[in-house]
Amino acid sequence: MKQNHPVILVRKRKSHQASHHGGSWKIAYADFMTAMMAFFLVMWLLAIASPQELTQIAEYFRTPLKVALTTGDKSSSESSPIPGGGDDPTQQDGLVKRQIDTLEKRDEELRLNKLREKLDELIESDPRLKALRPHLLINMMDEGLRIQIIDSQNRPMFKTGSAQVESYMRDILRAIAPILNDLPNKISLSGHTDDIPYASGERGYSNWELSADRANASRRELIAGGLSEGKVLRVVGMAATMSLKQHGADDAINRRITVLVLNKQTQQGIEHENGESNAMDVAQPVELKSLAPAATAPATLIAPEQPAAVPTPINSDSQQR
């Protein structure tokens, strides 16, 4: 006779002590490896990119989002109650004029950036200039495109204590001269020296005259290389007043020539400084008496100084200027 026995089910509860927290750590690890792969991919792309591509990438991220999306300021973002004008409808400078100035400024920046790209391509294609690449600093400024030809302790751009141009400095200036003619913008030349003084100080021939002479010598080399004679707007000597920030005033890198391709605003400012002034127009000589200060003592005639002797630098012949 078959007996029916009850079936007993025994359920054993698993211990959580040996658990590996499921598979969540695998997902986190996969995300971390994906991020690292993306990071090294970006670093590799930046390493193989050309200087022109890096400049374009930097300009892309430098552009404000509003300008990139709307192509400039719109009247909707203005608080002026008069669309297209300023506070007064009779004024000429308003929203419309600001938009035109913004577009012109942006077009000029694009032209200067293209000029910078041409200079970079010229340096990379010319073996002579490529070897001198550490001596060239090219960057954009608020005043325009600045090209600095810097000195070094082992390879000076000029003869010691003089404005005689070295051969490699001549190669640089004559090579970049034709490219500077591509834009109608005028240029400004400035010479810089270190702060090592001459024995006579600033009474005779000093770093002021030396920096101005070197700037003029660079101007002559640019013209010899094909630069239009009307392109140069200003030639100045700065002596040691404009030292580079990260270097000492007596460092060799402070001995340099700066070629500044001026933008329209800076060029107009320089031309305005040397244009007609708003000086008072005196019609009658009697009016000069009211302008002249009262004389308190008779003027003393100062005898002219004797011509200074031949300048000799304080430093030794082996030290550059």
Secondary structure by P-SEA (a helix, b strand, c coil): cbbbbbbbbbbbbbbcccccccaaaaaaaaaaaaaaaaaaaaaaaaaaccaaaaaaaaaaaaccccccccccccccccccccccccccccccccaaaaaaaaaaaaaaaaaaaaaaaaaaaaaaacaaaaaacccbbbbbccccbbbbbcccccccccccccccccaaaaaaaaaaccccccccbbbbbbbbbcccccccccccccaaaaaaaaaaaaaaaaaaaccccccccccccccccccccccccccccccbbbbbbccaaaaaaaaaaaccccccccccaaaaaaacccccccbbbbccccccccccccccccccc
